[in-house]
Amino acid sequence: MSFSGENAYEFTKKIAFPRLIGSDGWKKANQMIKDEFKKFGYEVQVHKFKSSLYITNFLLRILMLPIIAVIIAIVWGYFIFPWISLIFSIIIICLVPVIGKFATTGTDYKPPKKGIDSENIYAQLKSNKSKICIIFMGHYDTKSQVLSIVQRVFCYVLLFIGGIILCILALLGSIFKLFFYQDNFVISIIIIVLGIISCIAALLLTANAVQNKSPGALDNGTAVATILELSRIFKEKPPNNIDLIFLCTDAEEQGVLGASAYIKEFGNNFDKNSTYFINFEAPGAKDGKFGILTSYGMPKKIYTSKKLNSLAFKAAETLNINLNKQYWPIGLLADHNPIINHGFEATMLGSFAISGGVHTKKDDISKVSKENLEIAGRLVEKMIEIFDNELE
């Protein structure tokens, strides 16, 4: 029996209510997922960990304040005391690789001493030969924010690129002032403009509080529904060589905490040469190009699993599906990030419709297409079929 977009759509509709960690909706969604796995004949397993709103609702916002102070110091120093501008600019430029890595890959999970009792929910399906393991992932928590995801990414990119250009110009301008006693009017104007723009971007990010208003139909109810429907069809006809794990992660919206905690707890149980992760982010969007994440970060680099990406394009060609290569800049993290950081092969499939009301109260069932959900599910079904045949 093939993947049913209708089934996935109906579950998405059921789970489309606000699910911020710690809320009543979040608890309700947790039980709904467990009930679905049980209905399909699985033994439900949970991985308990501590989560918190600290990262998104405090740390990332409060970090903007010293950034604003540094920007002001660079601009002020350039005109009043160039040595300050020179020193700060050199320090920031030297830190760019560290800042870029943090902004594109995140950090490892460190459980808070006090926090919210969270659960990753999963079910396992063993194959006859167990040659490899594939883990399907998708988070079930939601959040809304003051800024939409498009606005947030725009602010991060603006702050990152604007800040680098500001530092380079301030460095060069300060050298000319200090050692050649020359002032460049054009550079001075650009430094003022970039300083103002960077400070505005940082101030907007400071105001970007986390709320519980998003129904999370697209992000990421569609992923949970896809994983559950895949668990149903593979329960009826399991692969011969591939063990499958269906993992619904928690607290992704608070800094990919669930995926980080999971791989830190269980990573040593898996062989890195034969374990693959497929993360779902907003599959089945009514608007948005369906694709696979192949590159990431600034500067752009190849980041996801070549093997899984190759399988996806083979499956897409077989099914005559238009599968796009996708690139994510800084300011976007998802559950595949900590998996890759721990040395495993992972990729991400989704519709990437980040303008479709994601992280707002507009992320409702009207943003979801049952036909596109079916396309996403059947693509993955075909990927497993191709891989299973290769292993015979």
C-alpha positions as CSV (number, residue, x, y, z in Angstrom):
1,M,0.0,0.0,0.0
2,S,1.5,3.4,-1.0
3,F,1.8,6.6,0.9
4,S,-1.5,8.4,1.2
5,G,-1.5,12.2,1.0
6,E,-5.1,12.1,2.3
7,N,-4.1,10.4,5.5
8,A,-1.1,12.7,6.1
9,Y,-3.3,15.8,5.4
10,E,-6.0,14.7,7.8
11,F,-3.5,14.2,10.6
12,T,-1.9,17.6,9.8
13,K,-5.4,19.1,10.2
14,K,-5.8,17.4,13.6
15,I,-2.5,18.6,15.0
16,A,-2.7,22.1,13.7
17,F,-2.9,24.0,16.9
18,P,-0.3,26.0,18.9
19,R,2.3,23.6,20.5
20,L,4.9,25.7,22.2
21,I,6.9,23.5,24.6
22,G,5.3,23.4,28.0
23,S,1.8,24.4,26.7
24,D,-1.3,22.3,26.9
25,G,-1.4,22.0,23.1
26,W,2.2,20.6,23.2
27,K,1.1,17.9,25.7
28,K,-1.9,17.1,23.6
29,A,0.2,16.7,20.4
30,N,2.6,14.4,22.3
31,Q,-0.2,12.0,23.2
32,M,-1.7,12.1,19.7
33,I,1.6,11.0,18.2
34,K,1.9,8.1,20.7
35,D,-1.7,7.0,19.9
36,E,-1.0,7.0,16.2
37,F,2.1,4.8,16.6
38,K,0.2,2.4,18.8
39,K,-2.7,2.3,16.2
40,F,-0.2,1.1,13.6
41,G,1.1,-1.6,15.9
42,Y,4.3,-0.1,17.2
43,E,5.8,-0.1,20.7
44,V,6.1,3.6,21.5
45,Q,9.5,4.7,22.9
46,V,10.3,8.0,24.5
47,H,13.6,9.8,25.1
48,K,13.3,12.2,28.0
49,F,15.4,15.3,28.2
50,K,15.3,18.9,29.6
51,S,14.4,21.8,27.3
52,S,14.0,25.5,27.9
53,L,12.9,28.7,26.3
54,Y,16.1,30.3,27.4
55,I,18.0,30.2,24.1
56,T,15.4,31.7,21.9
57,N,13.6,34.0,24.3
58,F,16.6,35.3,26.2
59,L,20.1,34.3,25.0
60,L,19.8,35.0,21.3
61,R,18.1,38.3,22.0
62,I,20.4,39.5,24.8
63,L,23.4,38.7,22.6
64,M,22.3,41.5,20.3
65,L,23.1,44.1,22.9
66,P,26.9,43.7,23.0
67,I,26.8,43.4,19.2
68,I,25.1,46.8,19.1
69,A,27.7,48.2,21.5
70,V,30.6,46.9,19.3
71,I,29.0,48.4,16.2
72,I,28.6,51.8,17.9
73,A,32.2,51.6,19.2
74,I,33.6,50.9,15.7
75,V,31.6,53.8,14.1
76,W,32.3,56.2,17.0
77,G,35.9,55.2,17.2
78,Y,36.4,55.7,13.4
79,F,35.6,59.4,13.8
80,I,36.8,60.2,17.3
81,F,39.6,57.7,18.2
82,P,40.6,55.5,15.2
83,W,42.7,53.1,17.3
84,I,39.4,51.8,18.9
85,S,37.8,51.2,15.6
86,L,41.0,49.5,14.3
87,I,41.3,47.1,17.2
88,F,37.6,46.2,17.3
89,S,37.5,45.7,13.6
90,I,40.5,43.3,13.6
91,I,39.0,41.3,16.5
92,I,35.6,40.9,14.7
93,I,37.2,40.0,11.4
94,C,39.3,37.3,13.2
95,L,36.1,36.0,14.8
96,V,34.1,35.8,11.6
97,P,34.9,32.0,11.0
98,V,33.7,31.2,14.5
99,I,30.6,33.4,14.2
100,G,29.8,31.9,10.8
101,K,30.1,28.4,12.1
102,F,27.9,29.0,15.1
103,A,25.3,30.8,12.9
104,T,25.2,27.9,10.4
105,T,25.6,24.8,12.5
106,G,24.7,25.6,16.0
107,T,26.3,24.1,19.1
108,D,26.0,20.9,21.0
109,Y,23.2,20.2,23.5
110,K,23.8,21.2,27.1
111,P,20.9,20.3,29.3
112,P,19.7,23.0,31.6
113,K,19.7,22.4,35.3
114,K,16.1,23.5,35.5
115,G,13.8,23.3,32.5
116,I,10.8,21.7,30.8
117,D,10.4,17.9,30.8
118,S,10.5,17.2,27.1
119,E,10.2,14.0,25.1
120,N,11.4,12.8,21.7
121,I,8.9,10.1,20.6
122,Y,10.0,7.3,18.3
123,A,9.2,3.8,17.0
124,Q,11.4,1.3,15.4
125,L,11.0,-1.2,12.6
126,K,13.5,-4.0,12.1
127,S,14.3,-5.5,8.7
128,N,15.3,-9.1,8.0
129,K,19.0,-8.4,7.3
130,S,19.6,-5.1,9.1
131,K,22.4,-3.9,6.8
132,I,21.8,-0.2,7.4
133,C,19.5,2.1,9.4
134,I,17.6,5.1,8.3
135,I,16.0,7.5,10.8
136,F,13.2,9.8,9.7
137,M,13.0,13.0,11.8
138,G,10.6,15.8,12.2
139,H,9.7,18.1,15.2
140,Y,6.3,18.4,16.7
141,D,6.7,21.6,18.7
142,T,5.8,25.0,17.4
143,K,6.5,28.7,18.1
144,S,5.5,32.0,16.8
145,Q,7.7,35.1,16.9
146,V,7.3,38.9,16.5
147,L,9.3,38.7,13.3
148,S,8.4,36.3,10.5
149,I,11.0,33.8,9.5
150,V,11.7,35.8,6.3
151,Q,12.2,39.0,8.4
152,R,14.4,37.1,10.9
153,V,16.6,35.6,8.2
154,F,16.9,39.0,6.4
155,C,18.0,40.6,9.7
156,Y,20.6,37.9,10.4
157,V,22.0,38.1,6.9
158,L,22.0,41.9,6.9
159,L,23.7,42.0,10.3
160,F,26.3,39.4,9.2
161,I,27.2,40.8,5.8
162,G,26.7,44.4,6.9
163,G,28.9,43.9,9.9
164,I,31.7,42.3,7.9
165,I,31.7,45.1,5.4
166,L,31.6,47.7,8.2
167,C,34.6,46.1,9.9
168,I,36.6,45.9,6.6
169,L,35.9,49.6,5.7
170,A,36.6,50.8,9.3
171,L,39.9,48.8,9.3
172,L,41.0,50.3,6.1
173,G,39.8,53.8,6.9
174,S,41.4,53.8,10.3
175,I,44.8,52.7,8.8
176,F,44.6,55.6,6.4
177,K,43.7,58.0,9.2
178,L,46.3,56.8,11.6
179,F,49.3,56.2,9.3
180,F,48.6,58.4,6.2
181,Y,46.6,61.2,7.9
182,Q,43.9,60.9,5.1
183,D,40.2,60.8,5.5
184,N,37.9,59.4,2.8
185,F,34.5,61.0,2.6
186,V,32.8,58.1,0.7
187,I,34.1,55.5,3.2
188,S,32.9,57.7,6.1
189,I,29.4,57.9,4.7
190,I,29.2,54.2,4.1
191,I,30.4,53.4,7.6
192,I,27.7,55.6,9.1
193,V,25.0,54.0,6.9
194,L,26.2,50.4,7.6
195,G,26.4,51.2,11.3
196,I,22.8,52.4,11.4
197,I,21.5,49.5,9.3
198,S,23.4,46.9,11.4
199,C,22.1,48.4,14.7
200,I,18.5,48.4,13.4
201,A,18.8,44.7,12.4
202,A,20.2,43.8,15.8
203,L,17.5,45.8,17.6
204,L,14.8,44.0,15.6
205,L,16.3,40.7,16.6
206,T,16.4,41.8,20.2
207,A,12.6,42.4,20.0
208,N,11.9,39.0,18.5
209,A,10.2,37.4,21.4
210,V,8.9,33.8,21.3
211,Q,5.1,33.3,21.5
212,N,2.5,30.5,21.3
213,K,0.3,31.7,18.4
214,S,1.3,29.5,15.5
215,P,-0.9,26.4,14.7
216,G,2.2,24.9,13.0
217,A,0.3,23.1,10.3
218,L,3.1,23.5,7.8
219,D,5.9,23.9,10.3
220,N,6.0,21.1,11.3
221,G,2.7,19.3,11.5
222,T,3.3,18.1,7.9
223,A,6.5,16.5,8.9
224,V,5.0,14.6,11.8
225,A,2.1,13.5,9.6
226,T,4.6,12.3,6.9
227,I,6.6,10.3,9.4
228,L,3.5,8.7,10.8
229,E,2.2,7.8,7.4
230,L,5.6,6.4,6.4
231,S,5.5,4.3,9.6
232,R,2.1,2.9,8.6
233,I,3.1,1.9,5.0
234,F,6.4,0.3,6.0
235,K,4.8,-1.6,8.9
236,E,2.7,-3.3,6.2
237,K,5.6,-3.9,3.9
238,P,9.0,-3.4,5.6
239,P,12.3,-3.2,3.7
240,N,14.4,-6.3,3.6
241,N,17.8,-4.7,4.4
242,I,17.0,-1.4,6.1
243,D,16.0,-0.8,9.7
244,L,13.8,2.2,10.1
245,I,13.3,4.6,13.0
246,F,10.5,7.1,13.0
247,L,11.5,9.9,15.3
248,C,9.3,12.9,16.3
249,T,11.6,15.4,18.0
250,D,10.8,18.0,20.6
251,A,12.0,21.5,21.2
252,E,13.4,22.0,17.8
253,E,12.1,25.6,17.8
254,Q,14.2,26.3,20.9
255,G,17.6,25.6,19.4
256,V,17.2,22.0,17.9
257,L,17.4,20.7,21.5
258,G,15.5,17.4,20.9
259,A,17.7,16.3,18.0
260,S,20.8,17.4,19.9
261,A,19.8,15.5,23.0
262,Y,18.9,12.4,21.0
263,I,22.2,12.1,19.1
264,K,24.2,12.9,22.2
265,E,22.4,10.1,24.1
266,F,22.2,7.5,21.4
267,G,24.9,8.4,18.8
268,N,27.3,5.8,20.0
269,N,24.7,3.1,19.4
270,F,24.8,3.7,15.7
271,D,27.4,3.0,13.1
272,K,28.3,6.2,11.3
273,N,29.1,4.3,8.1
274,S,25.6,2.7,7.9
275,T,23.2,5.1,9.6
276,Y,21.4,7.9,7.7
277,F,19.0,10.6,8.8
278,I,16.3,12.2,6.8
279,N,14.9,15.4,8.3
280,F,11.5,16.8,7.2
281,E,10.8,20.5,7.3
282,A,7.5,21.7,6.0
283,P,6.9,19.0,3.3
284,G,3.6,19.4,1.5
285,A,3.3,23.2,1.3
286,K,0.7,24.5,-1.0
287,D,3.1,27.3,-2.1
288,G,6.8,26.7,-2.2
289,K,9.3,24.6,-4.2
290,F,9.7,21.1,-3.0
291,G,13.4,20.3,-2.6
292,I,16.3,18.9,-0.8
293,L,18.9,20.8,1.1
294,T,22.3,20.5,-0.6
295,S,24.2,23.6,0.6
296,Y,24.2,25.8,3.6
297,G,25.9,28.7,5.4
298,M,27.9,31.8,4.5
299,P,30.2,31.2,2.7
300,K,28.1,28.6,0.8
301,K,29.3,25.0,1.2
302,I,28.1,21.5,0.6
303,Y,26.8,20.2,3.9
304,T,24.3,17.4,3.6
305,S,24.6,13.6,2.7
306,K,25.7,13.0,-0.9
307,K,24.3,9.4,-0.7
308,L,20.8,10.5,0.4
309,N,20.7,13.4,-2.0
310,S,21.7,11.1,-4.8
311,L,18.9,8.7,-3.9
312,A,16.4,11.5,-3.7
313,F,17.2,12.7,-7.2
314,K,17.1,9.1,-8.6
315,A,13.7,8.6,-7.0
316,A,12.5,12.0,-8.3
317,E,13.6,11.1,-11.8
318,T,11.8,7.7,-11.6
319,L,8.6,9.3,-10.3
320,N,8.9,12.3,-12.6
321,I,9.0,14.7,-9.6
322,N,10.6,18.1,-9.8
323,L,13.0,18.1,-6.9
324,N,14.9,21.4,-6.4
325,K,18.4,21.9,-4.9
326,Q,18.0,24.2,-1.9
327,Y,20.4,26.5,-0.1
328,W,20.0,27.9,3.4
329,P,22.0,31.0,4.5
330,I,22.7,31.8,8.2
331,G,20.0,32.3,10.7
332,L,18.3,28.9,10.0
333,L,18.9,25.8,12.0
334,A,17.0,22.5,11.8
335,D,17.3,19.0,13.3
336,H,19.8,17.8,10.7
337,N,22.4,20.2,12.0
338,P,23.4,18.5,15.3
339,I,23.3,15.1,13.5
340,I,25.8,16.2,10.9
341,N,27.9,17.9,13.7
342,H,28.2,14.5,15.3
343,G,29.6,13.0,12.1
344,F,26.5,11.3,10.6
345,E,25.1,11.5,7.1
346,A,21.9,13.5,7.1
347,T,19.8,15.6,4.7
348,M,16.6,17.6,4.8
349,L,13.5,17.4,2.6
350,G,10.9,20.0,2.5
351,S,9.0,22.6,0.6
352,F,11.0,25.6,2.0
353,A,7.9,27.9,1.8
354,I,9.4,30.1,4.5
355,S,7.2,33.0,3.4
356,G,4.0,30.9,3.9
357,G,3.1,32.2,7.4
358,V,5.7,30.0,9.2
359,H,6.2,31.1,12.8
360,T,3.0,33.2,12.7
361,K,-0.7,32.5,13.4
362,K,-1.2,32.2,9.6
363,D,0.5,28.8,9.6
364,D,-2.7,26.9,9.4
365,I,-4.1,24.0,7.3
366,S,-4.8,26.4,4.4
367,K,-1.0,26.4,3.7
368,V,-0.9,22.6,3.2
369,S,-1.6,20.6,0.0
370,K,-2.5,16.9,0.3
371,E,-1.2,16.4,-3.2
372,N,2.2,17.8,-2.3
373,L,2.3,15.8,0.9
374,E,1.7,12.7,-1.2
375,I,4.6,13.7,-3.5
376,A,6.9,14.1,-0.6
377,G,5.9,10.7,1.0
378,R,6.1,8.8,-2.3
379,L,9.5,10.2,-3.0
380,V,10.8,8.9,0.3
381,E,9.1,5.6,-0.2
382,K,10.8,5.3,-3.6
383,M,14.2,6.3,-2.0
384,I,13.9,3.4,0.4
385,E,12.9,1.0,-2.3
386,I,15.9,2.0,-4.5
387,F,18.4,1.8,-1.5
388,D,16.9,-1.6,-0.4
389,N,17.4,-3.0,-3.9
390,E,21.0,-1.8,-4.0
391,L,21.8,-3.7,-0.8
392,E,20.6,-7.0,-2.1
